[in-house]
Amino acid sequence: MTVAIVTDSMTSLPAGVRERQDVRMVPLTFHFGTESFVDKVDMSNEEFYQKLKDSSVFPKTSQPSAGAFVEAYEGLAAYDDILVLTTSRKISGTHESAVAAAGMVDRPVEVRDMKSAEMGSGLILLEALEVLDGGGDFREVLQAAEAAIGRCRAFFAVSTLEYLQKGGRIGRAQRLLGTALDVRPVLTLEDGGIVPHKRARGRKRQVAALVEQLRPAVEAGRAVSLGHVDAPEAVAELAEVSGGRERFIAEIGGVIGSHVGPGAYGVAHL
């Protein structure tokens, strides 16, 4: 039995993964006014970061259609089973598109909500691929993904809550709006939804709040990953803590970048 994995563009794919024949990425779209761009396809991350800073238009995003997932499933006809790992349904309607598409094809397709995004989703995907590459069958690959979903924790820092608020993704972090000057929020994903983790006064304490999450995970030998939206200095500080033991460092793409805004950075671990 052969297995293929489908995910969406809100999953950070480490180098070499996207090129695999048994992996498909279904992209979302982001928009600046009347201009539309396919996430992680039409624009480099550097170009996106510059446009995000320069544009007077607040970016919007849209999920892939069910038809886009059907196309991905049908393109994997050589594989016996398909596992679909989507970004949290509390962040995007992408999961619903993937589920709808599964009902449109006459073949086994299992869809799972990773309850995470970008760095966290990338770690979950890697766990599934490790079992697949080790000769695991579909049920073992699925179990590895589900176990990783249960263990995954993701924390991220933003310079402003404006982008999350305007994009409607702020969730329970809404109560952090209007806080005192230079109070920088650290957020986390709880059951796939964005919730407050800590209020940090100033950038140094914000970075320290993420180090508090990263250091014990690294010392315990857990899988960790880092990511950022045009925040190379902050993520470099986190990389010093991980000592090169992170699985990957992601430059966050246009869709998640549109939600969290420039200067966001974070850490995920299993």
C-alpha positions as CSV (number, residue, x, y, z in Angstrom):
1,M,0.0,0.0,0.0
2,T,1.4,3.4,-1.0
3,V,0.6,6.7,0.8
4,A,0.6,10.3,-0.3
5,I,0.1,13.4,1.8
6,V,-1.7,16.6,0.9
7,T,-1.4,19.8,2.8
8,D,-2.1,23.5,2.2
9,S,0.2,26.5,1.8
10,M,-0.2,27.5,5.5
11,T,2.1,24.6,6.3
12,S,5.8,25.4,6.4
13,L,7.5,22.9,4.1
14,P,11.2,22.4,4.8
15,A,13.7,22.2,1.9
16,G,13.1,19.3,-0.3
17,V,9.6,18.3,1.0
18,R,7.6,20.3,-1.6
19,E,9.5,18.5,-4.4
20,R,8.5,15.1,-3.3
21,Q,6.2,13.1,-5.6
22,D,4.2,11.9,-2.7
23,V,3.5,15.3,-1.2
24,R,1.1,17.9,-2.7
25,M,0.6,21.5,-1.5
26,V,-2.8,23.2,-2.2
27,P,-2.2,26.9,-2.1
28,L,-4.4,29.7,-0.7
29,T,-4.6,33.1,-2.2
30,F,-3.9,36.6,-0.8
31,H,-5.0,39.9,-2.2
32,F,-3.9,43.5,-2.1
33,G,-6.9,45.4,-3.4
34,T,-7.6,44.1,-6.9
35,E,-4.2,42.3,-7.1
36,S,-4.3,38.5,-6.3
37,F,-1.4,36.3,-5.6
38,V,-1.1,32.5,-5.1
39,D,0.5,31.9,-1.7
40,K,4.1,30.8,-1.9
41,V,4.0,30.6,-5.7
42,D,3.5,34.0,-7.3
43,M,5.7,36.1,-5.0
44,S,8.9,35.5,-3.1
45,N,8.7,36.0,0.6
46,E,11.1,38.9,0.3
47,E,8.7,40.6,-2.2
48,F,5.7,39.9,0.0
49,Y,7.4,41.4,3.1
50,Q,8.2,44.5,1.2
51,K,4.7,44.8,-0.2
52,L,3.2,44.2,3.2
53,K,5.2,47.1,4.6
54,D,4.7,49.5,1.6
55,S,1.0,48.9,0.7
56,S,-1.7,51.2,2.0
57,V,-4.2,48.4,1.4
58,F,-4.8,45.8,4.1
59,P,-4.3,42.3,2.6
60,K,-7.1,39.8,2.5
61,T,-6.9,36.0,2.0
62,S,-9.1,33.3,0.5
63,Q,-9.1,29.6,1.0
64,P,-8.7,27.1,-1.9
65,S,-11.9,25.7,-3.4
66,A,-12.9,22.1,-3.0
67,G,-12.1,21.7,-6.7
68,A,-8.5,22.6,-6.0
69,F,-8.3,19.7,-3.5
70,V,-10.1,17.4,-6.0
71,E,-7.4,18.2,-8.5
72,A,-4.7,17.3,-6.0
73,Y,-6.3,14.1,-5.1
74,E,-6.8,13.0,-8.7
75,G,-3.2,13.9,-9.4
76,L,-2.1,11.3,-6.9
77,A,-3.8,8.4,-8.7
78,A,-0.7,6.3,-8.4
79,Y,-1.1,6.1,-4.6
80,D,-3.4,3.8,-2.7
81,D,-4.3,6.1,0.2
82,I,-4.2,9.9,0.7
83,L,-3.8,11.6,4.1
84,V,-4.7,15.3,4.1
85,L,-3.3,17.5,6.8
86,T,-4.8,21.0,6.9
87,T,-4.3,24.2,8.9
88,S,-6.6,24.7,11.8
89,R,-10.2,25.1,10.9
90,K,-10.4,27.9,13.5
91,I,-7.9,29.9,11.3
92,S,-9.2,29.1,7.8
93,G,-12.0,27.4,6.0
94,T,-9.4,25.3,4.1
95,H,-10.2,22.2,6.2
96,E,-13.9,22.3,5.0
97,S,-12.8,22.5,1.4
98,A,-10.5,19.5,1.9
99,V,-13.4,17.5,3.5
100,A,-15.8,18.5,0.8
101,A,-13.4,17.4,-1.9
102,A,-12.9,14.0,-0.2
103,G,-16.5,13.3,-0.8
104,M,-16.2,14.1,-4.5
105,V,-13.6,11.4,-5.3
106,D,-14.1,7.7,-5.4
107,R,-11.0,6.7,-3.4
108,P,-9.8,6.6,0.2
109,V,-9.0,10.1,1.5
110,E,-8.6,10.9,5.2
111,V,-8.6,14.5,6.3
112,R,-7.2,15.7,9.6
113,D,-7.2,19.2,11.2
114,M,-3.6,19.9,12.5
115,K,-4.9,22.6,14.8
116,S,-1.8,24.5,14.0
117,A,-0.2,26.5,11.2
118,E,3.2,27.2,9.5
119,M,6.0,26.0,11.8
120,G,3.8,23.7,13.9
121,S,2.1,22.2,10.9
122,G,5.5,21.6,9.3
123,L,6.6,19.6,12.3
124,I,3.5,17.5,12.2
125,L,4.0,16.8,8.5
126,L,7.6,15.8,9.1
127,E,6.5,13.3,11.7
128,A,4.1,11.7,9.3
129,L,6.8,11.6,6.6
130,E,9.3,10.0,8.9
131,V,7.0,7.1,9.5
132,L,6.2,6.9,5.8
133,D,9.8,6.8,4.8
134,G,10.5,4.2,7.5
135,G,8.1,1.8,5.7
136,G,5.0,2.5,7.7
137,D,1.6,1.7,6.3
138,F,-1.3,4.2,6.0
139,R,-2.6,3.5,9.5
140,E,0.8,4.0,11.1
141,V,1.4,7.3,9.2
142,L,-2.1,8.5,10.3
143,Q,-1.4,7.6,13.9
144,A,2.0,9.4,13.8
145,A,0.3,12.5,12.5
146,E,-2.5,12.4,15.1
147,A,0.0,11.9,17.9
148,A,2.0,14.9,16.7
149,I,-1.1,17.0,16.5
150,G,-1.8,16.2,20.1
151,R,1.7,17.1,21.2
152,C,2.3,20.2,19.1
153,R,2.5,23.6,20.8
154,A,3.1,26.9,18.9
155,F,3.8,30.3,20.3
156,F,4.2,33.5,18.3
157,A,4.9,37.2,19.0
158,V,3.5,40.0,17.0
159,S,4.4,43.7,16.9
160,T,0.7,44.7,16.6
161,L,-2.7,43.0,16.9
162,E,-4.0,45.1,14.1
163,Y,-3.6,42.5,11.3
164,L,-5.2,39.7,13.4
165,Q,-8.1,42.0,14.3
166,K,-8.8,43.2,10.8
167,G,-8.5,39.7,9.4
168,G,-11.0,38.4,12.0
169,R,-8.5,35.8,13.4
170,I,-7.9,37.4,16.8
171,G,-10.1,35.1,18.9
172,R,-9.7,35.4,22.7
173,A,-6.7,37.6,22.1
174,Q,-9.2,40.4,21.5
175,R,-8.9,41.3,25.2
176,L,-5.2,42.3,24.6
177,L,-6.2,45.2,22.4
178,G,-5.7,48.6,23.8
179,T,-3.0,47.6,26.2
180,A,-0.4,50.0,27.5
181,L,2.3,51.4,25.4
182,D,5.0,48.9,24.3
183,V,3.2,45.9,25.7
184,R,3.8,43.3,23.1
185,P,1.6,40.2,23.1
186,V,2.8,36.6,22.9
187,L,0.0,34.4,21.6
188,T,-0.4,30.6,21.3
189,L,-2.7,28.2,19.6
190,E,-5.0,26.3,21.9
191,D,-7.1,23.6,20.3
192,G,-6.4,25.4,17.0
193,G,-7.6,28.8,18.1
194,I,-5.5,31.9,18.8
195,V,-5.4,32.8,22.5
196,P,-3.2,35.1,24.7
197,H,-0.2,33.5,26.3
198,K,1.7,36.4,27.9
199,R,2.0,40.2,27.8
200,A,5.6,41.3,27.5
201,R,6.7,44.9,28.0
202,G,9.3,45.6,25.3
203,R,10.9,43.5,22.6
204,K,13.5,41.9,24.8
205,R,10.9,40.5,27.2
206,Q,8.8,39.3,24.3
207,V,11.8,37.3,22.9
208,A,12.5,36.0,26.4
209,A,8.9,34.7,26.6
210,L,9.5,32.6,23.5
211,V,12.9,31.5,24.8
212,E,11.0,30.2,27.9
213,Q,9.1,27.8,25.6
214,L,12.0,27.0,23.3
215,R,14.8,26.2,25.7
216,P,13.2,23.3,27.7
217,A,12.0,21.7,24.4
218,V,15.5,21.8,23.0
219,E,17.0,20.4,26.2
220,A,14.5,17.6,26.2
221,G,15.4,16.7,22.7
222,R,12.0,17.5,21.2
223,A,11.5,18.5,17.6
224,V,11.4,22.3,17.3
225,S,11.0,24.8,14.5
226,L,11.2,28.5,14.2
227,G,9.5,31.0,11.9
228,H,9.2,34.7,11.1
229,V,7.6,37.4,8.9
230,D,10.5,39.7,8.1
231,A,11.9,39.4,11.6
232,P,15.4,37.9,11.0
233,E,17.0,39.4,14.0
234,A,14.4,38.1,16.4
235,V,14.5,34.6,14.9
236,A,18.3,34.7,15.0
237,E,18.2,35.2,18.8
238,L,15.9,32.1,19.0
239,A,18.3,30.1,16.8
240,E,21.1,30.8,19.2
241,V,19.1,29.1,21.9
242,S,18.2,26.1,19.7
243,G,21.9,25.8,18.8
244,G,21.1,24.6,15.3
245,R,19.0,21.8,16.6
246,E,15.7,23.2,15.1
247,R,14.2,21.1,12.3
248,F,13.8,24.2,10.1
249,I,13.5,27.9,10.1
250,A,10.5,29.1,8.1
251,E,10.1,32.4,6.3
252,I,6.3,32.7,6.7
253,G,4.4,33.2,3.5
254,G,1.7,35.6,2.3
255,V,-1.4,34.2,3.9
256,I,-0.3,33.8,7.5
257,G,1.9,36.9,7.0
258,S,-1.3,38.8,6.1
259,H,-2.9,37.8,9.4
260,V,0.0,38.4,11.8
261,G,1.7,41.3,10.1
262,P,5.3,42.3,9.6
263,G,7.7,41.6,12.5
264,A,6.0,38.5,13.8
265,Y,8.1,35.5,14.8
266,G,7.6,32.3,16.7
267,V,8.5,28.8,17.8
268,A,6.8,25.4,17.7
269,H,7.7,22.1,19.3
270,L,6.3,18.6,19.7
